[in-house]
Structure formats: C-alpha cells, structure tokens
C-alpha cells in the first residue's frame, strides 16, 4: 500500500526535474559553479534555479491530475447555463410573458435573490432575463471551482507533504502557485469561452454575439478574481480546509454585499466582484468597463499571494497555530470527542451558511403570491407539488436547495477519514488500542449528527424569516420539520461515502456526484421539467415534499435502512483493506 500511495508523489517529484533538465546535478560543488555542462546547464538552459523554474511541468502535472475534475466542472456549468436559456425561450416565448415576469421580480426580496433592477427596465428580453437570474448564482459556482482548484494544488499539497518533496528538486519558489493559478484561470477562461460560443450560436432572440462574449467574460472574470483570493488564503493558514473556508467566506460576503446593494441604492454592490459581473449588463447595455476592476482585483490578489508566500516556510501558514492546553480534556481522549473537535469548524461554517440562506428564502415567502401568479411554469411545478397554499408549495420546492447544501457538508465531512489516512495521521492513532471501526465510526457519527443539525438550522432560518414575512407563526415548526425530513437522505449520502472509503478509497471523491445530481434533478429538474425517473435515482427524490404533501413514513424508513446497510458495509470494507501508510 505504501508504494501505491507514494506513486503519485514519486511521479510529481520525478517529473519536476525535467523542467530544469539535469541542472540539479550542476549544483554539486565538485562540478564547479556552472555545473558539468557549462554556464547554461543542460541543453543551454541556465543551471541556477529561478523562482518560476518547473512551472510548465507542474502545470502539466496539475492538468493530468484534474483531467476529470475540471472538465466535469466546466461541462456541468456550461451545459446547465446553456440549457437554461433554451428553457427560458420555451417558457416565455412572447414579450408579454416576459413583461409579466419582470413585474414580479421588482420586490426587494426578489432583487436580493437575482440582481439589479436595471435588468427589468427597457424590455426584459431573453438575454436580460438570463443575465439577471443566472450570473449571481452560477457566478458563485464558477468562483467555487477556481478556489478549490487553487487550494488543491497549493495548500493541500503542502499539508500532505508532497510539496516539500517536489520543492526538493529543481522547482522554483513560485512555481507551484503559478501553476495552480494558471490551471484555475485556464478553467475559468474555458468556461467563459464555452458560454460565449454556445450563446452566440444559439440564434435566440435578444441573445447577440457582443452580449454573449461579455457574458462569458463576466464568468471568466469571476473565476479569475476568486482564484486570486484563494492565492492569498492559502498563505494564511496551514490547513487546506481553513484556506478553502476563508475563500468561501469571501465568496459569501461578496454575495451578501451584492444582494444588499441591489435591494438598496446599489452602492454596496460595487464592493462585490459578483456585483461587478452583473453590472456589465450583458444583452442590455453591454458594458465592458466593469471588467476592469475585476482584472485589477485579480492582479492585486495574485501579487499579494506571491508576496506573502515568501514570508512563510513550506507547510506553515502566516497565522500561527494557537497552542492547546497542557492536558487534553476528557472528551478529547475519546474518539467521538476528538472527531467532533476536528469537525467543529466545518459544522459551524455550514450551519451559519444554511441558516443565512434559509433566512433569505424565507424573506420572500410573503411575496410569493405576487411573484409567481403569472409565471406559468411555476404554476405547473407548484401544482404538481401540491399544497393548500402557494407558500407551502413554493417552500417545498426550494427546500431541496437547503438539503443539497447540507449534503455538500456531509460529503466533505465524511471524506475527512480519507484525508486523515492520506496525510498519515490515522496510522499512529490506529497503532494504539483504537480499532479501525471505532475510529471511522467516530467521524461518520459526527457527520450524521452534524448533517442533521445543519438541516435543522436551515429549516429554522427558513421558518423564522418566513413567519416574519407572512405573519404565520406556524411556519417555524412546519418548515423546520420539512427540513428534517431530508435527514434519512443525508444519511444515505454518508453511507455512500462510507462504502467508497471502505472499499474503493481511490475514488472516494466520486461521492460528490450525489449532491450534484440531487440539485440537478431535484431543483433544476422541476423547473426544467426533467422526467420523474431521473429524480427517483436520487435518495432525495424519495423524501416527501413537506409541507405541501402529507408525511409518508415508508420511504423514510426505507432510506434509513439503506443508510444503515451502507454504513455497515463501509466499516466492514475499511476493516478488511490495507491502510495507506507513509
């Protein structure tokens, strides 16, 4: 197992010298100051390493590692974005239909969820509708792709110890960060190019080439800006999760500033990169100059990342790790308490995020009747959902968003044992009297409890804000219960991760398909009218859509049983397989 685990590292470390040829040998004293092949090293290249030496090799290596991950991200975002405009054309073919929708989108709550009011003025064509409703939300996903890419190829490599091995070869100080930024920015540019090409060739009324190019450039700009943000956060903390969390916090702040500005006079929106992207007004005014502050911010952030990287050691962060107490508490001497300590930051971050998102959704419940009364596609969706009121029907439709975010948390948390094993921290623990099953179960049980708690916070935020906007106090318990109904589906998701971790650890990351597919068919599928059988393939598709429908305990019991079987199978697999060692 050790040989297999080190194969990737060896490949990276072995490939890196090729960037500088055999120049590493030229540093040996017995060969003189210029090495054995003259003052320019092998093949005429200079022997002494520069700060960017080996960048090309690391770029190729990163692309190799992400040959599935990045194409999947880009393809998913591009296909969903392009299919959205096609669906909008079919749902709102007439100008009168789009004008009717524009009237319902002018409330403060609706503007906070979509974008600036200017899109609604002067004709709400299909291009304006697309930019207004999509840039703010899908721009967050494009930013997330860039952040995770940069963190994966910088801080995560340092945390695992692979970066130190690679840097021991002929690799410059800034090569790793440059390679990571190049891959992240390249993925963002690829996404923007596909969106521009797809929209420009669509032939849809109101969607022209200039607007398409600007639309794609806005997405590329968002990815580039937040790649720069990640370049800074990876310098601050020594942990990949902390770097990702700080960058995601910046994304969340950008979204909140954009929403607050769009509801108000627009001033706060100019403090947000998402606000800059929306204020390009593709297919409306086609303004290119808001891309300038995006470019400047990206350049400044990247420069700051490079400057900060030379102020710390490899594997360390600028922020000192807070020393712990001299003696551990009683809880930390037990597996569950120790696992809870490791997971508490993630639980707190996701809990706060879903509570805020639930509050934002709840704030628009009071305006649902006016917003959706003339939107025919939503009439069909809500009629299919059922419910005694439009508020209940709408709440049941958007509840899946909170559930999917909770699923993102449980996948991230359930993969923690895999990260601990890969980093070599599990081996010394399991060398004691702690059994494998007990150690893995401590992480899985914290994940199960944390996911359920995250659902409860989402439902409470939704219910409290919904009760305030509608005046119906009963929504607090109703929506909290509706959110908790998704708990068995979350447990099944944890079970899927456990099985992959126990039996197929090398592809454990494939568990991310569960929340991604759930969002695609559970939320977008209802609006875009996907066939029912696609929804049945997701565990979330079997959850009763409360509060619009009555509670059905049969699928809940079945999902719980499936989750228990998957968790047991995962623990059995982990006990039987070899442990990855360092």
FIZA-111897 format. One record per residue (C-alpha): x, y negated, z. Coordinates in pm, whole numbers, m for minus. Layout:
N
ATOM,X,Y,Z
...
END
This chain:
582
ATOM,0,0,0
ATOM,281,m240,77
ATOM,418,m201,m271
ATOM,82,m272,m425
ATOM,24,m572,m206
ATOM,356,m718,m299
ATOM,327,m661,m670
ATOM,169,m998,m736
ATOM,426,m1172,m524
ATOM,705,m993,m696
ATOM,559,m1086,m1029
ATOM,544,m1451,m933
ATOM,888,m1453,m780
ATOM,1033,m1257,m1064
ATOM,874,m1475,m1330
ATOM,978,m1803,m1176
ATOM,1348,m1777,m1257
ATOM,1269,m1761,m1624
ATOM,1169,m2127,m1605
ATOM,1526,m2213,m1534
ATOM,1686,m1914,m1703
ATOM,1980,m1776,m1513
ATOM,2060,m2116,m1371
ATOM,2014,m1980,m1021
ATOM,2339,m1790,m1062
ATOM,2504,m2112,m1167
ATOM,2467,m2243,m813
ATOM,2713,m1991,m678
ATOM,3036,m2163,m566
ATOM,3261,m1914,m742
ATOM,3130,m2028,m1079
ATOM,3217,m2391,m1027
ATOM,2995,m2699,m1018
ATOM,2834,m2637,m1352
ATOM,2783,m2261,m1340
ATOM,2935,m1996,m1566
ATOM,2771,m2123,m1883
ATOM,2887,m2482,m1885
ATOM,2742,m2811,m1764
ATOM,2397,m2749,m1909
ATOM,2341,m2398,m1776
ATOM,2193,m2117,m1980
ATOM,2070,m2195,m2331
ATOM,2169,m2557,m2297
ATOM,1935,m2627,m2003
ATOM,2070,m2805,m1701
ATOM,2166,m2586,m1409
ATOM,2070,m2803,m1109
ATOM,1701,m2770,m1045
ATOM,1473,m3072,m1084
ATOM,1155,m3141,m894
ATOM,942,m3001,m1179
ATOM,1161,m2703,m1273
ATOM,949,m2393,m1325
ATOM,623,m2580,m1370
ATOM,547,m2415,m1702
ATOM,597,m2068,m1558
ATOM,374,m2143,m1260
ATOM,105,m2281,m1491
ATOM,109,m1960,m1694
ATOM,101,m1755,m1377
ATOM,m193,m1954,m1237
ATOM,m385,m1919,m1562
ATOM,m313,m1548,m1554
ATOM,m447,m1515,m1201
ATOM,m756,m1721,m1282
ATOM,m823,m1564,m1621
ATOM,m1165,m1452,m1494
ATOM,m1240,m1707,m1223
ATOM,m1203,m2028,m1426
ATOM,m1382,m1904,m1742
ATOM,m1668,m1787,m1520
ATOM,m1692,m2129,m1351
ATOM,m1673,m2320,m1677
ATOM,m1911,m2092,m1866
ATOM,m2170,m2096,m1587
ATOM,m2169,m2475,m1552
ATOM,m2169,m2533,m1927
ATOM,m2442,m2280,m2006
ATOM,m2670,m2396,m1727
ATOM,m2619,m2760,m1825
ATOM,m2688,m2696,m2194
ATOM,m2987,m2473,m2124
ATOM,m3132,m2745,m1901
ATOM,m3158,m2998,m2183
ATOM,m3319,m2733,m2404
ATOM,m3578,m2660,m2139
ATOM,m3644,m3030,m2087
ATOM,m3714,m3063,m2458
ATOM,m3967,m2783,m2443
ATOM,m4132,m2907,m2125
ATOM,m4155,m3275,m2217
ATOM,m4181,m3292,m2597
ATOM,m4377,m3618,m2606
ATOM,m4272,m3964,m2491
ATOM,m4592,m3986,m2286
ATOM,m4491,m3678,m2088
ATOM,m4151,m3824,m2009
ATOM,m4301,m4160,m1916
ATOM,m4531,m3985,m1674
ATOM,m4235,m3812,m1511
ATOM,m4046,m4141,m1487
ATOM,m4330,m4291,m1283
ATOM,m4300,m4014,m1027
ATOM,m3921,m4048,m994
ATOM,m3914,m4406,m868
ATOM,m3971,m4335,m497
ATOM,m3671,m4378,m262
ATOM,m3667,m4007,m178
ATOM,m3669,m3909,m547
ATOM,m3391,m4155,m629
ATOM,m3180,m4014,m346
ATOM,m3216,m3667,m497
ATOM,m3148,m3774,m857
ATOM,m2976,m4100,m948
ATOM,m3003,m4476,m1006
ATOM,m3332,m4638,m1105
ATOM,m3184,m4785,m1426
ATOM,m3231,m4449,m1600
ATOM,m3607,m4488,m1557
ATOM,m3616,m4826,m1730
ATOM,m3637,m4884,m2101
ATOM,m3761,m4541,m2208
ATOM,m3698,m4213,m2032
ATOM,m3575,m4010,m2328
ATOM,m3439,m3657,m2300
ATOM,m3079,m3775,m2276
ATOM,m3161,m4021,m1999
ATOM,m3361,m3753,m1819
ATOM,m3068,m3511,m1840
ATOM,m2812,m3760,m1709
ATOM,m3043,m3887,m1436
ATOM,m3133,m3549,m1293
ATOM,m2820,m3343,m1360
ATOM,m2499,m3547,m1315
ATOM,m2539,m3599,m941
ATOM,m2600,m3230,m865
ATOM,m2386,m3046,m1119
ATOM,m2111,m3303,m1071
ATOM,m2075,m3168,m716
ATOM,m2023,m2819,m858
ATOM,m1760,m2946,m1104
ATOM,m1581,m3114,m813
ATOM,m1602,m2793,m611
ATOM,m1441,m2596,m894
ATOM,m1146,m2837,m905
ATOM,m1099,m2839,m527
ATOM,m1098,m2462,m492
ATOM,m854,m2428,m782
ATOM,m601,m2668,m632
ATOM,m627,m2517,m283
ATOM,m596,m2163,m421
ATOM,m267,m2233,m596
ATOM,m106,m2452,m329
ATOM,m206,m2425,35
ATOM,m339,m2068,8
ATOM,m7,m1961,m146
ATOM,185,m2125,138
ATOM,m39,m1974,402
ATOM,13,m1624,260
ATOM,390,m1669,245
ATOM,412,m1625,m132
ATOM,504,m1989,m193
ATOM,819,m1951,16
ATOM,931,m1656,m195
ATOM,863,m1841,m519
ATOM,1046,m2153,m398
ATOM,1350,m1946,m309
ATOM,1403,m1908,m685
ATOM,1469,m2183,m938
ATOM,1146,m2374,m876
ATOM,1128,m2747,m811
ATOM,968,m2910,m512
ATOM,671,m3045,m707
ATOM,627,m2756,m948
ATOM,353,m2575,m754
ATOM,136,m2883,m701
ATOM,188,m2996,m1060
ATOM,87,m2653,m1189
ATOM,m223,m2643,m968
ATOM,m333,m2990,m1077
ATOM,m269,m2905,m1441
ATOM,m490,m2596,m1422
ATOM,m766,m2776,m1230
ATOM,m768,m3077,m1461
ATOM,m749,m2850,m1764
ATOM,m1056,m2658,m1644
ATOM,m1241,m2987,m1590
ATOM,m1148,m3109,m1938
ATOM,m1260,m2777,m2086
ATOM,m1595,m2809,m1910
ATOM,m1637,m3166,m2032
ATOM,m1543,m3068,m2386
ATOM,m1792,m2781,m2397
ATOM,m2070,m3002,m2262
ATOM,m1993,m3275,m2515
ATOM,m1975,m3030,m2805
ATOM,m2289,m2846,m2705
ATOM,m2496,m3160,m2656
ATOM,m2359,m3335,m2962
ATOM,m2454,m3047,m3190
ATOM,m2792,m2983,m3026
ATOM,m2986,m3217,m3254
ATOM,m3222,m3308,m2970
ATOM,m3393,m3645,m2992
ATOM,m3221,m3905,m2777
ATOM,m2901,m3699,m2747
ATOM,m2637,m3860,m2968
ATOM,m2266,m3797,m3010
ATOM,m2145,m4102,m2817
ATOM,m2362,m4020,m2521
ATOM,m2257,m3654,m2539
ATOM,m1889,m3743,m2533
ATOM,m1943,m3980,m2241
ATOM,m2149,m3718,m2057
ATOM,m1870,m3464,m2092
ATOM,m1609,m3722,m1994
ATOM,m1802,m3802,m1675
ATOM,m1788,m3438,m1567
ATOM,m1421,m3411,m1658
ATOM,m1352,m3728,m1461
ATOM,m1526,m3595,m1151
ATOM,m1323,m3278,m1161
ATOM,m1002,m3475,m1202
ATOM,m1079,m3711,m913
ATOM,m1151,m3433,m668
ATOM,m851,m3233,m785
ATOM,m654,m3534,m665
ATOM,m846,m3535,m338
ATOM,m754,m3169,m286
ATOM,m389,m3255,m362
ATOM,m398,m3477,m54
ATOM,m594,m3249,180
ATOM,m362,m2953,118
ATOM,m79,m3163,263
ATOM,m264,m3242,585
ATOM,m340,m2902,732
ATOM,m152,m2574,721
ATOM,m465,m2369,654
ATOM,m640,m2325,319
ATOM,m983,m2324,482
ATOM,m911,m2652,654
ATOM,m787,m2810,330
ATOM,m1098,m2692,145
ATOM,m1321,m2810,428
ATOM,m1176,m3160,428
ATOM,m1208,m3187,49
ATOM,m1567,m3061,65
ATOM,m1633,m3322,333
ATOM,m1513,m3591,91
ATOM,m1747,m3449,m175
ATOM,m2034,m3459,73
ATOM,m1951,m3817,170
ATOM,m1943,m3915,m197
ATOM,m2287,m3761,m248
ATOM,m2433,m3934,59
ATOM,m2289,m4273,m44
ATOM,m2432,m4226,m391
ATOM,m2776,m4134,m255
ATOM,m2780,m4423,m6
ATOM,m2671,m4668,m274
ATOM,m2934,m4555,m523
ATOM,m3206,m4598,m262
ATOM,m3074,m4943,m168
ATOM,m2921,m5216,m380
ATOM,m2658,m4991,m539
ATOM,m2356,m5129,m352
ATOM,m2271,m4807,m168
ATOM,m2289,m4609,m491
ATOM,m1983,m4798,m618
ATOM,m1784,m4640,m334
ATOM,m1855,m4292,m469
ATOM,m1698,m4116,m770
ATOM,m2034,m3949,m826
ATOM,m2189,m4295,m841
ATOM,m1929,m4400,m1099
ATOM,m2011,m4098,m1316
ATOM,m2382,m4173,m1306
ATOM,m2324,m4538,m1385
ATOM,m2168,m4451,m1715
ATOM,m2535,m4418,m1815
ATOM,m2485,m4160,m2092
ATOM,m2761,m4175,m2355
ATOM,m2884,m4506,m2208
ATOM,m2615,m4777,m2215
ATOM,m2313,m4554,m2289
ATOM,m2071,m4747,m2066
ATOM,m1716,m4617,m2079
ATOM,m1554,m4856,m1834
ATOM,m1678,m4677,m1513
ATOM,m1435,m4402,m1612
ATOM,m1152,m4646,m1534
ATOM,m1195,m4640,m1152
ATOM,m1219,m4261,m1177
ATOM,m886,m4246,m1362
ATOM,m721,m4489,m1117
ATOM,m851,m4300,m814
ATOM,m735,m3967,m957
ATOM,m389,m4108,m1031
ATOM,m354,m4264,m684
ATOM,m474,m3947,m511
ATOM,m234,m3728,m710
ATOM,55,m3965,m642
ATOM,m32,m3962,m273
ATOM,m35,m3583,m276
ATOM,314,m3570,m426
ATOM,444,m3835,m185
ATOM,301,m3656,119
ATOM,433,m3317,8
ATOM,794,m3424,66
ATOM,718,m3528,424
ATOM,649,m3176,545
ATOM,804,m2832,537
ATOM,673,m2543,329
ATOM,393,m2370,515
ATOM,343,m2664,752
ATOM,95,m2949,748
ATOM,127,m3318,825
ATOM,m116,m3273,1111
ATOM,44,m3090,1399
ATOM,m135,m2783,1523
ATOM,m287,m2855,1861
ATOM,m121,m2638,2126
ATOM,m353,m2398,2302
ATOM,m386,m2329,2670
ATOM,m117,m2136,2852
ATOM,m357,m1850,2917
ATOM,m641,m1733,2697
ATOM,m998,m1741,2817
ATOM,m1175,m1416,2890
ATOM,m1372,m1448,2565
ATOM,m1056,m1464,2354
ATOM,m939,m1131,2492
ATOM,m1239,m960,2331
ATOM,m1281,m902,1956
ATOM,m1614,m1085,1926
ATOM,m1492,m1390,2117
ATOM,m1172,m1407,1916
ATOM,m1361,m1377,1588
ATOM,m1605,m1646,1699
ATOM,m1312,m1876,1772
ATOM,m1181,m1822,1417
ATOM,m1522,m1882,1258
ATOM,m1649,m2172,1469
ATOM,m1524,m2448,1237
ATOM,m1689,m2290,932
ATOM,m2015,m2237,1120
ATOM,m2018,m2598,1238
ATOM,m1941,m2736,892
ATOM,m2202,m2534,707
ATOM,m2455,m2586,984
ATOM,m2422,m2962,960
ATOM,m2434,m2948,580
ATOM,m2752,m2741,553
ATOM,m2921,m2946,825
ATOM,m2848,m3263,628
ATOM,m2966,m3105,303
ATOM,m3282,m2980,470
ATOM,m3343,m3330,603
ATOM,m3308,m3476,254
ATOM,m3555,m3228,110
ATOM,m3793,m3284,399
ATOM,m3785,m3659,344
ATOM,m3951,m3622,3
ATOM,m4233,m3391,117
ATOM,m4457,m3689,183
ATOM,m4417,m3799,m180
ATOM,m4460,m3456,m339
ATOM,m4822,m3513,m442
ATOM,m4735,m3832,m634
ATOM,m4408,m3697,m772
ATOM,m4544,m3375,m919
ATOM,m4906,m3441,m1002
ATOM,m4832,m3492,m1372
ATOM,m4535,m3257,m1407
ATOM,m4691,m2963,m1588
ATOM,m4401,m2723,m1548
ATOM,m4403,m2770,m1173
ATOM,m4778,m2717,m1175
ATOM,m4717,m2375,m1328
ATOM,m4438,m2291,m1085
ATOM,m4633,m2402,m781
ATOM,m4948,m2228,m898
ATOM,m4751,m1906,m930
ATOM,m4609,m1956,m584
ATOM,m4947,m2010,m424
ATOM,m5012,m2203,m106
ATOM,m5300,m2400,31
ATOM,m5133,m2734,m42
ATOM,m4878,m2879,m281
ATOM,m4647,m2947,12
ATOM,m4639,m2580,113
ATOM,m4587,m2464,m245
ATOM,m4304,m2710,m306
ATOM,m4139,m2622,27
ATOM,m4140,m2253,m61
ATOM,m3974,m2324,m398
ATOM,m3690,m2538,m263
ATOM,m3636,m2317,44
ATOM,m3424,m2088,m175
ATOM,m3163,m2366,m205
ATOM,m3105,m2365,171
ATOM,m3093,m1986,169
ATOM,m2834,m1979,m109
ATOM,m2610,m2225,77
ATOM,m2636,m2001,383
ATOM,m2540,m1711,155
ATOM,m2231,m1905,46
ATOM,m2137,m1932,412
ATOM,m2182,m1561,485
ATOM,m1975,m1457,183
ATOM,m1698,m1694,289
ATOM,m1712,m1573,649
ATOM,m1746,m1203,566
ATOM,m1435,m1226,349
ATOM,m1234,m1351,649
ATOM,m1120,m997,747
ATOM,m982,m956,396
ATOM,m791,m1284,434
ATOM,m659,m1175,774
ATOM,m545,m843,629
ATOM,m383,m1003,325
ATOM,m195,m1255,541
ATOM,m59,m978,762
ATOM,m238,m1096,1078
ATOM,m460,m788,1105
ATOM,m170,m542,1126
ATOM,m35,m645,1470
ATOM,m388,m651,1613
ATOM,m468,m304,1485
ATOM,m133,m175,1614
ATOM,m282,m208,1963
ATOM,m570,m8,2106
ATOM,m820,m207,1898
ATOM,m994,18,1647
ATOM,m1044,m79,1284
ATOM,m1422,m53,1306
ATOM,m1442,m272,1615
ATOM,m1214,m535,1465
ATOM,m1403,m552,1135
ATOM,m1740,m544,1310
ATOM,m1641,m842,1527
ATOM,m1606,m1055,1213
ATOM,m1916,m912,1049
ATOM,m2132,m960,1358
ATOM,m2021,m1322,1391
ATOM,m2106,m1366,1023
ATOM,m2453,m1215,1070
ATOM,m2525,m1437,1369
ATOM,m2372,m1745,1206
ATOM,m2572,m1697,887
ATOM,m2896,m1665,1081
ATOM,m2808,m1975,1284
ATOM,m2733,m2165,962
ATOM,m3076,m2071,824
ATOM,m3240,m2191,1144
ATOM,m3065,m2528,1122
ATOM,m3169,m2565,758
ATOM,m3530,m2489,843
ATOM,m3531,m2726,1140
ATOM,m3385,m3011,934
ATOM,m3641,m2945,662
ATOM,m3924,m2920,911
ATOM,m3838,m3222,1126
ATOM,m3793,m3453,828
ATOM,m4097,m3303,655
ATOM,m4311,m3358,962
ATOM,m4195,m3720,980
ATOM,m4271,m3785,612
ATOM,m4611,m3612,606
ATOM,m4730,m3663,962
ATOM,m4788,m3287,1001
ATOM,m4605,m3172,1314
ATOM,m4683,m2809,1240
ATOM,m4426,m2811,961
ATOM,m4140,m2791,1212
ATOM,m4213,m2435,1321
ATOM,m4359,m2338,984
ATOM,m4051,m2432,782
ATOM,m3810,m2302,1046
ATOM,m3986,m1966,1026
ATOM,m3983,m1977,646
ATOM,m3607,m2028,651
ATOM,m3551,m1742,898
ATOM,m3745,m1511,667
ATOM,m3436,m1511,442
ATOM,m3220,m1363,720
ATOM,m3255,m999,602
ATOM,m3146,m1104,251
ATOM,m2842,m1272,408
ATOM,m2764,m953,598
ATOM,m2775,m757,272
ATOM,m2527,m1007,129
ATOM,m2296,m944,424
ATOM,m2338,m572,363
ATOM,m2229,m612,1
ATOM,m1914,m791,116
ATOM,m1851,m519,377
ATOM,m1873,m242,115
ATOM,m1636,m422,m120
ATOM,m1393,m496,163
ATOM,m1406,m140,289
ATOM,m1384,48,m39
ATOM,m1268,m193,m310
ATOM,m1073,m471,m134
ATOM,m900,m587,m451
ATOM,m1233,m701,m600
ATOM,m1394,m818,m275
ATOM,m1428,m1168,m425
ATOM,m1692,m1024,m661
ATOM,m1935,m1072,m371
ATOM,m1965,m1436,m483
ATOM,m2192,m1311,m760
ATOM,m2469,m1252,m504
ATOM,m2533,m1618,m405
ATOM,m2458,m1739,m758
ATOM,m2712,m1502,m910
ATOM,m2964,m1580,m634
ATOM,m2951,m1950,m717
ATOM,m2966,m1890,m1090
ATOM,m3277,m1670,m1086
ATOM,m3436,m1780,m759
ATOM,m3435,m2156,m806
ATOM,m3347,m2239,m1166
ATOM,m3525,m1925,m1285
ATOM,m3857,m2051,m1151
ATOM,m3823,m2385,m1322
ATOM,m3678,m2243,m1644
ATOM,m3928,m1954,m1636
ATOM,m3697,m1652,m1628
ATOM,m3866,m1309,m1634
ATOM,m3968,m1165,m1297
ATOM,m3746,m857,m1325
ATOM,m3437,m1078,m1308
ATOM,m3547,m1213,m971
ATOM,m3610,m859,m845
ATOM,m3239,m778,m887
ATOM,m3153,m1026,m610
ATOM,m3215,m947,m242
ATOM,m3352,m1299,m208
ATOM,m3619,m1219,m468
ATOM,m3791,m979,m227
ATOM,m3835,m1232,54
ATOM,m4196,m1359,98
ATOM,m4211,m1721,m16
ATOM,m4324,m1877,308
ATOM,m4508,m2097,393
ATOM,m4703,m2072,65
ATOM,m4765,m1698,100
ATOM,m4852,m1467,385
ATOM,m4580,m1282,572
ATOM,m4511,m931,440
ATOM,m4304,m722,681
ATOM,m4246,m429,445
ATOM,m3977,m592,228
ATOM,m3823,m745,539
ATOM,m3787,m402,699
ATOM,m3653,m256,374
ATOM,m3392,m530,337
ATOM,m3284,m484,698
ATOM,m3244,m110,646
ATOM,m3041,m165,328
ATOM,m2821,m414,513
ATOM,m2758,m163,794
ATOM,m2663,109,546
ATOM,m2428,m120,357
ATOM,m2258,m239,675
ATOM,m2212,117,796
ATOM,m2074,225,459
ATOM,m1834,m68,458
ATOM,m1699,18,804
ATOM,m1654,383,703
ATOM,m1461,278,394
ATOM,m1235,48,593
ATOM,m1154,327,837
ATOM,m1062,566,554
ATOM,m847,345,333
ATOM,m489,231,382
ATOM,m426,m103,542
ATOM,m245,m364,338
ATOM,79,m436,520
ATOM,351,m697,486
END
